Every structure is written in structure tokens, then in C-alpha cells.
Amino acid sequence: RTGLGTLMPMPPGPAGEAEAALIARAYPGGYPVENAALAAAFAPEDEVARIAPRALCLIAAADDTMVPAAEARAMLDRAGEPKEMHMLPGGGHGGPLGPHVDTTAELAAAFLGAHLRAGAAR
């Protein structure tokens, strides 16, 4: 295990500091190096186009320092239809499942309600 800053420096400023604090709380013994290797090898931008014709919903935070808003928008651009994106006003990388979890749950429920057919998951 290692400090995340060793693997990926955080941008300076309050958003980067908040992101680093969130990760430190999640991994108090240090960030697992094997997670970094898996993350470095994964390229969702190469996979996103394969999701269609299944629906895609992206929920991101405008101040995410791990997946910047521009990268999330680029991912949406590469995705086929149907697709939608919701950019939350803040909360950093953990925002959708942290301070904005209620909004995320509402968005996900609406998306699933609109795109899942009754009995399709059998």
C-alpha cells in the first residue's frame, strides 16, 4: 500500500484536497497498489461504444479531479444511443455516492424506469 499521491498527484486547490481526504478516509492504511494497476489498464473510453444499443447513464461531478468533467463528456460523445448524462454541481469523485447520493438515486431510478422493460431482467 502507498499514499495515492505517490501514484497520482492531486491537483492543487480545495477540490484536490477534498478528493485526497476522501481517499485517505476510504483507505486509511494506504491505497492498494494493485488497484492502481487495474485502473491504469482499464480504458472505459475504448469500451463505451460497445454498450449500445443498451442504454447508458453517466452521473458525474463537475469538480471531479479523478475523472474530469471534460473526460466524462468525451465518454458520452463516444457512446451510442440511447444515452444521458447528469453533471452534479460538486462533491468531487465521490460526490455521486457521497453528498449527492439522494440525487444520484433519483436519477438512477428514473433512468432505470425509463429504460428497463418489465420482465427483461429474467
C-alpha positions in Angstrom: 0.0 0.0 0.0 1.1 3.5 -0.7 -0.2 7.1 -0.5 -2.4 7.9 -3.5 -0.3 11.0 -4.2 2.6 8.7 -4.9 0.6 7.1 -7.8 -1.4 10.0 -8.9 -0.8 13.6 -7.7 -3.9 15.5 -6.9 -4.4 18.9 -8.5 -3.7 21.8 -6.1 -6.6 23.6 -4.5 -9.7 22.8 -2.4 -11.1 20.2 -4.8 -7.9 18.2 -4.9 -7.5 18.4 -1.1 -11.1 17.2 -0.6 -10.5 14.3 -3.1 -7.3 13.3 -1.2 -9.1 13.5 2.1 -12.0 11.3 0.8 -9.5 8.7 -0.5 -7.5 8.8 2.8 -10.7 8.0 4.7 -11.6 5.2 2.4 -8.1 3.7 2.5 -6.6 4.5 5.9 -3.8 2.0 5.5 -2.8 3.4 2.2 -4.0 2.9 -1.4 -3.7 -0.7 -2.7 -1.1 -0.6 -5.4 -2.9 -3.4 -7.3 -5.9 -1.1 -7.6 -3.8 1.5 -9.4 -2.5 -1.2 -11.8 -6.1 -2.3 -12.6 -7.2 1.3 -13.0 -4.3 2.2 -15.3 -5.0 -0.8 -17.5 -8.8 0.0 -17.8 -9.8 2.3 -20.7 -13.5 2.9 -20.5 -13.3 5.3 -23.4 -12.4 2.2 -25.5 -15.4 0.2 -24.2 -18.2 2.7 -24.0 -19.3 2.5 -27.7 -19.9 -1.3 -27.2 -22.7 -0.7 -24.7 -25.2 0.5 -27.3 -27.9 -0.4 -28.1 -28.2 -0.8 -24.3 -28.9 2.5 -22.5 -26.1 4.3 -20.8 -26.5 6.8 -17.9 -23.4 8.7 -16.7 -23.5 10.6 -13.5 -20.5 12.7 -12.8 -19.4 15.7 -10.6 -18.3 18.9 -12.2 -15.4 19.2 -9.8 -14.2 15.6 -10.0 -10.4 15.6 -10.1 -10.1 11.8 -10.9 -12.4 11.9 -13.9 -12.6 15.5 -15.0 -15.9 16.7 -16.5 -14.3 17.0 -19.9 -13.4 13.3 -19.9 -17.0 12.4 -18.8 -18.4 14.5 -21.7 -15.9 12.9 -24.1 -17.1 9.5 -22.9 -20.7 10.5 -23.6 -19.7 11.7 -27.0 -18.3 8.2 -27.8 -21.3 6.3 -26.6 -24.1 5.2 -28.8 -27.8 5.9 -28.3 -29.7 5.8 -26.0 -27.6 7.8 -23.6 -27.9 10.5 -21.0 -25.5 12.4 -18.7 -26.1 14.2 -15.4 -23.4 16.6 -14.2 -23.7 17.2 -10.5 -22.6 20.6 -9.2 -19.8 19.3 -6.9 -18.8 16.7 -4.4 -15.6 15.5 -6.2 -15.1 12.0 -7.3 -17.1 10.5 -4.5 -19.9 13.1 -4.9 -22.5 10.9 -6.7 -22.3 8.3 -3.9 -21.4 10.8 -1.1 -23.0 14.2 -0.7 -25.2 13.8 -3.8 -26.3 10.2 -3.1 -30.0 11.1 -2.9 -29.9 12.9 -6.3 -27.9 10.0 -7.8 -30.6 7.5 -6.5 -33.4 9.6 -8.0 -31.6 9.9 -11.4 -30.8 6.2 -11.5 -34.3 5.2 -10.6 -35.7 7.5 -13.3 -33.2 6.1 -15.9 -34.0 2.5 -15.0 -37.7 3.2 -15.0 -37.4 4.7 -18.5 -35.1 2.0 -20.0 -35.9 -1.3 -18.4 -38.8 -3.3 -19.8 -40.9 -5.3 -17.4 -39.6 -8.9 -17.2 -36.4 -8.0 -19.1 -34.1 -9.0 -16.3 -35.2 -12.6 -16.1 
